[in-house]
Amino acid sequence: MYTINIRSIHIYAYHGCLQEEAVIGGDYVVNVSLQGDFANAASDDKLDETVDYVDVYKIVKHEMGIRSKLIEHVAKRIADNLKNTFASITSLSVEVIKKNPPIGGEVDEVSVIVEL
């Protein structure tokens, strides 16, 4: 079993329940962890036998560009899209981190993790 981690994908997006968040947006960070049997890629050094990081980034960027009220919803969409796109993934984890959430107090971030 192999694990591919793609960490700290920085995205500016417009998620949140407040109308102001739809207008001004905010900073988000996404972490992705993908598990699968990538032994052939490790042996053969062929990109088509693993998960291309560029494609993962494109999926994350696309799904983060679709406004949602809840980061739970965004994380689930990212996870579903990754799982449906890459047949070689046996399990995965997607964490969506919202930086400086508007919750009326000093909080650096909130996050949601979806595991499939």
C-alpha positions as CSV (number, residue, x, y, z in Angstrom):
1,M,0.0,0.0,0.0
2,Y,1.3,3.5,-0.9
3,T,0.1,6.9,0.3
4,I,0.4,10.0,-1.7
5,N,0.0,13.3,0.3
6,I,-0.6,16.6,-1.3
7,R,-0.5,19.2,1.4
8,S,-1.2,22.9,1.8
9,I,-3.1,23.6,-1.4
10,H,-3.8,27.3,-0.9
11,I,-7.1,28.5,-2.5
12,Y,-9.1,31.7,-2.2
13,A,-12.8,30.8,-2.2
14,Y,-16.2,32.1,-1.3
15,H,-17.7,29.5,1.0
16,G,-19.7,30.2,4.1
17,C,-23.2,30.8,5.5
18,L,-22.8,34.6,5.7
19,Q,-23.6,36.7,2.7
20,E,-20.4,38.7,3.2
21,E,-18.4,35.5,2.7
22,A,-20.0,35.1,-0.8
23,V,-18.8,38.7,-1.6
24,I,-15.4,39.0,0.1
25,G,-14.3,35.4,0.2
26,G,-11.5,33.9,2.3
27,D,-8.4,31.9,2.5
28,Y,-8.6,28.1,2.5
29,V,-6.0,25.3,2.7
30,V,-6.7,21.7,1.4
31,N,-4.8,18.6,2.3
32,V,-5.3,15.4,0.4
33,S,-4.1,11.9,1.3
34,L,-4.6,9.1,-1.3
35,Q,-4.0,5.4,-0.6
36,G,-3.6,2.7,-3.3
37,D,-1.4,0.1,-4.8
38,F,1.1,2.2,-6.7
39,A,3.8,-0.4,-6.8
40,N,3.9,-0.6,-10.6
41,A,4.5,3.2,-10.7
42,A,7.3,2.8,-8.1
43,S,8.9,0.1,-10.1
44,D,8.3,1.3,-13.7
45,D,8.6,5.0,-13.2
46,K,5.5,5.6,-15.3
47,L,3.1,8.5,-14.5
48,D,0.0,6.7,-16.0
49,E,0.4,4.0,-13.2
50,T,-0.1,6.4,-10.4
51,V,-2.2,9.5,-9.5
52,D,-1.0,12.7,-11.3
53,Y,-0.7,15.5,-8.7
54,V,-1.6,18.0,-11.4
55,D,-4.9,16.4,-11.9
56,V,-5.6,16.3,-8.1
57,Y,-4.8,20.0,-7.9
58,K,-7.2,20.7,-10.8
59,I,-10.0,18.8,-9.1
60,V,-9.4,20.6,-5.8
61,K,-9.4,24.0,-7.5
62,H,-12.5,23.2,-9.5
63,E,-14.5,22.0,-6.5
64,M,-13.3,24.9,-4.3
65,G,-14.5,27.2,-7.0
66,I,-18.1,26.1,-6.6
67,R,-19.6,28.1,-3.7
68,S,-21.0,26.1,-0.7
69,K,-22.3,27.2,2.6
70,L,-20.5,24.4,4.5
71,I,-16.9,23.2,4.1
72,E,-18.3,19.8,4.9
73,H,-20.0,19.9,1.5
74,V,-16.9,21.1,-0.3
75,A,-14.7,18.4,1.3
76,K,-17.2,15.6,0.3
77,R,-17.4,16.9,-3.3
78,I,-13.6,16.9,-3.6
79,A,-13.4,13.4,-2.1
80,D,-16.2,12.0,-4.3
81,N,-14.6,13.6,-7.5
82,L,-11.1,12.1,-6.6
83,K,-12.6,8.7,-5.9
84,N,-14.6,8.7,-9.2
85,T,-11.7,10.0,-11.2
86,F,-8.9,7.6,-10.1
87,A,-9.8,3.9,-10.0
88,S,-6.5,3.1,-8.3
89,I,-7.4,4.9,-5.1
90,T,-8.5,2.5,-2.5
91,S,-9.1,5.1,0.3
92,L,-8.6,8.8,0.7
93,S,-8.8,11.6,3.1
94,V,-9.6,15.3,2.3
95,E,-9.2,18.1,4.8
96,V,-10.6,21.5,4.0
97,I,-9.3,24.3,6.4
98,K,-11.0,27.6,6.6
99,K,-8.5,30.3,7.8
100,N,-9.7,33.1,10.1
101,P,-13.4,32.0,10.3
102,P,-15.9,34.8,11.1
103,I,-17.1,33.2,14.4
104,G,-16.9,36.3,16.7
105,G,-13.7,35.2,18.4
106,E,-10.0,34.8,17.8
107,V,-9.7,31.5,16.0
108,D,-6.9,30.7,13.5
109,E,-8.8,28.1,11.6
110,V,-11.5,25.5,11.5
111,S,-11.3,22.3,9.4
112,V,-13.3,19.3,8.2
113,I,-11.9,15.9,7.3
114,V,-13.7,13.5,5.0
115,E,-12.5,9.9,4.7
116,L,-13.7,7.5,2.0
